[in-house]
Amino acid sequence: MDGMLGRSPEFGWLVSYRGPERRRGTPDRWWRHALEEIDLGVCLVGGDGHVLYANSTARRQLDSCSPLQLTSGQLSAPEAKDQARLDGALADVQRGLRHLICLGRGSGRLSLSVLPLQEGPGRPAQALLVLGKRSLCGELPMMAFAREHQLTAAEQQVLQSLCAGLQPQEIAQRHGVAISTVRTQIASVRAKTATESIRDLVAMVAQLPPMQGVLRVCELR
């Protein structure tokens, strides 16, 4: 089993893992399932710059509108400056250096971490790319958070609006309710979550782990 994992071009870097699932089925398949459950874009890039693996979140995120695109197994940036940043970060991986780079501008900006994964002495390092979150909190984590803290549907809606950057007055106008109603709902959410301010509440939501809403089993076969 260890030999099979070590020969895998995609997941050889996981050879040191000793969990019980190593004894059940193919490790590559198990790790693919694990990465598909996370609503966070993850790519594994070989020493030659070729993408060895990208989970479904990354494939959706690196579309034709993104400042970083995945085409024919290669990552490329339409803007020359962005491509230079990416090339420099991938080159530094071979020196064991890690980077956080930002590509694009405005609302289309994409941040990503570039992390070295060294398989052994004398072997080119692979790069693990972790893409920045597309939003403060995904739909499923928000629903789970609301259920955990017994928020009402209206309170969850107000919380989502706060996390989107709206002020209480804007929330009231958008939903056609009195500002006093929104303030009462915010106070209730703060009480249920034991937070002292809206800032603390939003920070709490921002720290929620990313979760996929649906596991795309057909893509893993």
FIVO-890747 format. One line per 2 residues: number of its first residue (from 1); their letters; for each residue x, z, y of N, C-alpha, C. Coordinates in steps of 0.02 Angstrom, whole numbers. Atoms other than C-alpha are relative to their C-alpha. Example, Ala and Ser with C-alpha at 12.3 -4.5 7.8 and 13.67 -1.06 7.14 Angstrom:
FIVO-890747
1 = AS = 45:0:-59:615:390:-225:45:0:60 ~ -42:-3:-59:684:357:-53:-39:37:55
//
This chain:
FIVO-890747
1 = MD = 41:0:-60:0:0:0:43:0:63 ~ -43:-2:-58:138:44:122:34:-66:11
3 = GM = -33:65:-7:225:-120:85:-45:-51:30 ~ 47:48:-27:69:-219:120:-10:11:74
5 = LG = 8:-14:-71:45:-131:286:61:-19:40 ~ -61:16:-36:227:-153:334:9:-75:9
7 = RS = -7:73:-6:214:-341:303:-53:-29:46 ~ 53:26:-42:57:-357:408:27:-18:69
9 = PE = -24:18:-67:98:-455:567:-39:33:55 ~ 42:-28:-52:-42:-367:658:4:76:5
11 = FG = 4:-72:-2:-35:-185:608:58:34:-35 ~ -59:-32:29:140:-151:543:20:63:37
13 = WL = -18:-59:-40:160:-25:684:-37:62:-20 ~ 37:-59:22:35:89:596:25:27:-67
15 = VS = -24:-18:66:143:110:441:12:74:-8 ~ -14:-71:6:181:292:481:-63:42:-10
17 = YR = 61:-38:6:-2:342:472:-11:20:-73 ~ 8:-26:68:-42:451:319:-70:26:-14
19 = GP = 68:-25:9:-230:480:333:-30:-21:-66 ~ 31:15:65:-347:474:182:-24:-71:-7
21 = ER = 24:69:6:-414:301:225:55:-48:-23 ~ -54:42:26:-241:232:179:-9:-12:-75
23 = RR = 10:6:72:-300:257:-1:-65:-36:-17 ~ 64:32:13:-465:165:19:-1:-68:34
25 = GT = 5:67:-27:-468:-23:42:62:-21:39 ~ -55:28:-38:-360:-123:161:8:36:66
27 = PD = -10:-36:-64:-282:-24:306:-15:-44:60 ~ 13:44:-57:-289:-176:420:-74:-2:16
29 = RW = 72:4:-10:-476:-187:396:-27:65:29 ~ 23:-65:-26:-500:0:427:16:5:74
31 = WR = -19:-6:-70:-404:-8:592:-38:-50:43 ~ 41:48:-37:-499:-163:645:-68:32:15
33 = HA = 64:-34:-11:-661:-67:621:6:53:53 ~ -10:-54:-48:-592:80:720:5:-28:71
35 = LE = -9:28:-66:-539:-29:867:-63:-35:26 ~ 62:32:-22:-705:-122:869:-52:51:23
37 = EI = 47:-52:-21:-796:44:893:13:23:72 ~ -19:-24:-66:-706:74:1059:-15:-54:52
39 = DL = 17:47:-53:-776:-8:1215:57:-1:51 ~ -60:5:-41:-601:-34:1283:41:-57:-28
41 = GV = -37:58:23:-504:-196:1275:70:18:-23 ~ -66:-14:29:-351:-186:1161:28:-64:-29
43 = CL = -34:59:27:-226:-324:1122:68:21:-27 ~ -67:-9:27:-71:-325:1013:37:-66:8
45 = VG = -37:61:-16:59:-451:1073:69:4:-33 ~ -64:2:34:211:-503:971:58:-11:48
47 = GD = -60:8:-41:389:-516:1034:5:-69:32 ~ -2:68:-28:363:-703:1064:-56:-12:50
49 = GH = 53:8:-48:214:-671:1176:-66:-22:-29 ~ 61:23:32:85:-729:1049:-45:60:-15
51 = VL = 48:-55:13:-72:-622:1033:-14:4:-75 ~ 10:-11:72:-78:-550:857:-70:26:-14
53 = YA = 67:-28:10:-242:-458:880:-31:16:67 ~ 38:-21:-59:-376:-433:1013:-69:21:-25
55 = NS = 66:-21:23:-533:-332:984:-54:-37:40 ~ 54:39:-31:-703:-401:1035:-9:16:73
57 = TA = 4:-18:-71:-704:-304:1199:51:-39:41 ~ -52:38:-35:-540:-385:1250:-18:-74:3
59 = RR = 17:71:1:-600:-558:1198:-55:-16:51 ~ 53:11:-50:-755:-540:1306:27:8:70
61 = QL = -25:-15:-67:-658:-469:1452:48:-54:26 ~ -49:50:-20:-522:-603:1452:-30:-70:-2
63 = DS = 34:65:0:-640:-747:1488:27:-44:56 ~ -24:49:-49:-622:-895:1605:-5:25:72
65 = CS = 6:-28:-68:-670:-788:1756:50:57:12 ~ -45:-56:-5:-539:-655:1722:68:-22:29
67 = PL = -67:17:-23:-369:-649:1810:51:-3:-56 ~ -41:7:59:-296:-637:1635:-44:-29:-55
69 = QL = 42:37:47:-360:-757:1503:35:-7:-68 ~ -25:9:68:-340:-775:1315:-20:-70:-23
71 = TS = 13:70:20:-324:-958:1264:49:-21:-55 ~ -41:24:56:-262:-1026:1098:53:51:-21
73 = GQ = -45:-52:25:-184:-860:1051:53:22:49 ~ -49:-19:-51:-86:-841:1214:-36:30:60
75 = LS = 26:-28:-62:-115:-736:1368:29:-39:59 ~ -24:36:-59:-104:-827:1534:-40:21:60
77 = AP = 32:-17:-63:-144:-791:1715:-3:-62:44 ~ 5:59:-43:-210:-930:1828:45:4:62
79 = EA = -42:-8:-59:-114:-858:1977:73:11:-20 ~ -71:-4:17:75:-879:1972:28:70:8
81 = KD = -24:-68:-11:106:-705:2043:-22:47:-56 ~ 24:-41:55:-1:-626:1909:37:-16:-65
83 = QA = -37:19:60:87:-725:1773:71:29:1 ~ -67:-29:-6:255:-665:1839:-1:75:-15
85 = RL = 6:-72:15:196:-483:1832:-7:11:-75 ~ 11:-6:72:137:-507:1653:65:-15:-38
87 = DG = -62:19:34:297:-595:1598:53:55:8 ~ -49:-53:-11:404:-459:1677:-14:61:-41
89 = AL = 18:-58:39:307:-320:1593:13:-10:-75 ~ -12:15:71:316:-405:1422:74:-3:-16
91 = AD = -72:2:10:502:-434:1443:29:70:-2 ~ -24:-69:-2:529:-251:1484:-19:39:-62
93 = VQ = 18:-32:64:442:-203:1322:59:1:-47 ~ -58:4:44:600:-259:1232:54:51:19
95 = RG = -46:-53:-22:694:-126:1332:-31:69:-7 ~ 34:-64:10:570:8:1284:-36:26:61
97 = LR = 33:-21:-62:490:12:1457:-74:-14:-2 ~ 72:9:-4:305:31:1491:-21:-11:72
99 = HL = 22:18:-68:207:-35:1639:-76:8:6 ~ 70:7:-19:40:-22:1726:-2:-53:54
101 = IC = 1:55:-48:2:-186:1814:-72:-15:19 ~ 66:20:-25:-145:-248:1917:2:-74:16
103 = LG = 4:72:-9:-195:-430:1915:-64:-18:37 ~ 59:22:-36:-316:-524:2026:-11:40:63
105 = RG = 16:-33:-63:-400:-466:2185:-74:17:2 ~ 70:-17:-12:-561:-385:2243:-36:26:-61
107 = SG = 42:-24:55:-703:-354:2121:22:-28:-67 ~ -24:28:62:-617:-464:1992:66:28:-24
109 = RL = -65:-28:18:-460:-358:1984:-1:31:-69 ~ -7:-27:67:-399:-309:1812:64:40:-4
111 = SL = -59:-41:11:-281:-166:1776:12:6:-75 ~ -16:-8:71:-191:-149:1610:66:35:-9
113 = SV = -64:-32:17:-56:-44:1530:33:-42:-54 ~ -40:38:47:83:-130:1435:49:49:-33
115 = LP = -37:-53:35:160:-16:1303:42:-29:-57 ~ -43:25:54:308:-49:1186:-15:33:-66
117 = LQ = 8:-25:68:285:-31:998:59:-26:-41 ~ -61:20:35:453:-35:910:-7:14:-74
119 = EG = 8:-8:72:443:-66:721:64:25:-33 ~ -62:-22:31:626:-33:685:60:-28:37
121 = PG = -61:23:-34:806:-56:744:12:-74:-13 ~ -16:71:7:852:-237:776:-60:-46:-4
123 = RP = 60:42:3:672:-298:771:-32:-3:69 ~ 31:5:-66:583:-365:925:-61:45:5
125 = AQ = 57:-45:-10:458:-242:996:-63:-40:12 ~ 65:28:-17:275:-283:1001:-27:39:60
127 = AL = 29:-31:-59:170:-243:1154:-73:16:-13 ~ 70:-19:3:8:-148:1153:-28:-3:71
129 = LV = 32:7:-65:-102:-200:1300:-67:34:-2 ~ 64:-34:-6:-244:-85:1349:-30:-19:67
131 = LG = 32:24:-62:-363:-161:1476:-39:56:34 ~ 38:-50:-38:-442:-59:1614:-74:-4:-14
133 = KR = 72:-3:11:-622:-4:1598:-36:-45:49 ~ 39:46:-42:-750:-127:1666:-48:38:45
135 = SL = 44:-41:-41:-859:13:1733:18:73:-11 ~ -15:-71:5:-851:200:1761:-23:29:-66
137 = CG = 26:-25:63:-959:233:1609:-46:-52:-30 ~ 42:48:34:-1039:119:1482:-70:27:-14
139 = EL = 70:-19:11:-1223:121:1436:-7:52:-55 ~ 8:-46:57:-1205:208:1267:29:69:15
141 = PM = -24:-67:-18:-1091:350:1328:-45:36:49 ~ 46:-31:-48:-1210:380:1473:-62:26:-35
143 = MA = 59:-22:37:-1359:389:1355:16:61:-43 ~ -20:-57:41:-1265:506:1239:11:62:42
145 = FA = -12:-55:-46:-1213:614:1386:-66:30:23 ~ 65:-23:-22:-1392:624:1448:-36:38:-55
147 = RE = 32:-34:56:-1455:671:1276:33:68:-14 ~ -37:-61:13:-1318:802:1253:-20:55:50
149 = HQ = 15:-50:-52:-1366:887:1417:-75:2:17 ~ 73:-3:-6:-1554:859:1398:-24:-22:69
151 = LT = 22:28:-63:-1573:754:1555:-64:-40:-10 ~ 60:43:3:-1740:672:1591:21:-72:16
153 = AA = -14:71:-14:-1752:483:1609:15:-9:74 ~ -11:6:-73:-1763:502:1799:67:29:20
155 = EQ = -65:-30:-15:-1612:617:1803:57:-44:-23 ~ -52:46:24:-1511:495:1699:7:-59:48
157 = QV = -1:57:-47:-1559:355:1818:37:19:65 ~ -34:-24:-60:-1501:458:1967:74:7:-13
159 = LQ = -71:-8:17:-1338:500:1879:35:-68:-4 ~ -29:67:4:-1306:316:1842:11:-28:70
161 = SL = -6:24:-69:-1335:276:2026:57:34:36 ~ -56:-36:-30:-1214:412:2081:66:-28:-25
163 = CA = -62:27:29:-1082:343:1962:14:-71:24 ~ -8:67:-28:-1112:170:2038:21:3:73
165 = GL = -23:-8:-68:-1061:242:2206:-54:5:53 ~ 54:-5:-48:-1232:257:2287:-7:71:27
167 = QP = 14:-64:-31:-1273:397:2407:-73:20:-14 ~ 69:-21:14:-1432:503:2383:-52:-38:40
169 = QE = 48:37:-41:-1519:414:2529:-10:-71:-27 ~ 5:68:28:-1480:244:2451:-39:1:-65
171 = IA = 36:-6:64:-1545:303:2282:-75:8:13 ~ 70:-10:-17:-1707:362:2361:-32:-65:23
173 = QR = 26:63:-25:-1731:196:2451:-8:-51:-56 ~ 2:49:54:-1692:94:2297:-57:14:-49
175 = HG = 52:-17:49:-1815:188:2187:-67:19:32 ~ 64:-12:-34:-1948:214:2319:-25:71:-5
177 = VA = 20:-70:3:-1949:404:2315:29:36:60 ~ -24:-40:-56:-1920:541:2442:71:25:-14
179 = IS = -68:-25:7:-1743:598:2475:1:70:-30 ~ 5:-67:28:-1799:774:2431:-6:-1:-76
181 = TV = 6:7:73:-1846:714:2257:67:-14:-32 ~ -67:17:26:-1674:639:2230:45:61:1
183 = RT = -42:-59:-5:-1590:797:2291:-18:52:-53 ~ 23:-46:52:-1696:902:2173:26:-22:-69
185 = QI = -24:27:64:-1648:788:2027:75:10:-7 ~ -72:-11:2:-1464:799:2072:16:73:-13
187 = AS = -11:-72:11:-1474:988:2080:-14:18:-73 ~ 16:-14:70:-1556:989:1908:55:-25:-47
189 = VR = -54:27:41:-1421:877:1834:62:44:5 ~ -58:-44:-9:-1285:987:1908:-9:65:-38
191 = AK = 13:-63:36:-1367:1142:1835:7:-9:-75 ~ -2:12:72:-1384:1066:1662:71:-15:-24
193 = TA = -69:18:20:-1203:1004:1662:51:51:25 ~ -43:-54:-25:-1132:1161:1746:56:-28:45
195 = TE = -48:27:-49:-1046:1060:1884:-18:25:69 ~ 9:-31:-65:-1023:1123:2061:-15:-50:56
197 = SI = 10:50:-52:-1035:959:2157:-11:-68:-32 ~ 9:69:24:-1077:775:2142:67:-28:-22
199 = RD = -67:24:17:-891:739:2141:21:24:-70 ~ -16:-27:66:-866:854:1991:-41:-33:-55
201 = LV = 45:32:48:-1015:775:1904:23:-70:-18 ~ -23:69:12:-951:597:1926:67:2:-38
203 = AM = -63:-6:35:-777:652:1870:-11:16:-74 ~ 16:-18:69:-853:727:1713:-22:-61:-40
205 = VA = 23:61:33:-940:563:1672:58:-49:-9 ~ -56:46:3:-781:464:1709:46:16:-59
207 = QL = -44:-21:54:-691:563:1573:-30:-11:-69 ~ 32:11:65:-815:515:1436:38:-54:-39
209 = PP = -34:51:40:-736:419:1292:-42:-63:-6 ~ 38:63:5:-785:234:1281:-27:-10:-70
211 = MQ = 33:12:64:-906:188:1142:-35:-67:1 ~ 36:63:7:-970:21:1081:-73:14:-17
213 = GV = 70:-8:16:-1158:3:1076:-17:-25:-69 ~ 14:30:65:-1158:-108:921:66:-21:-32
215 = LR = -59:23:36:-1024:-135:790:-12:-70:-26 ~ 9:70:19:-1003:-322:763:33:-12:-67
217 = VC = -29:3:67:-978:-320:576:20:-70:-19 ~ -15:70:19:-982:-510:562:68:-22:26
219 = EL = -65:19:-28:-824:-521:670:58:32:-36 ~ -54:-37:33:-727:-404:557:14:-27:-70
221 = R = -9:25:68:-746:-500:395:54:-53:-4
//
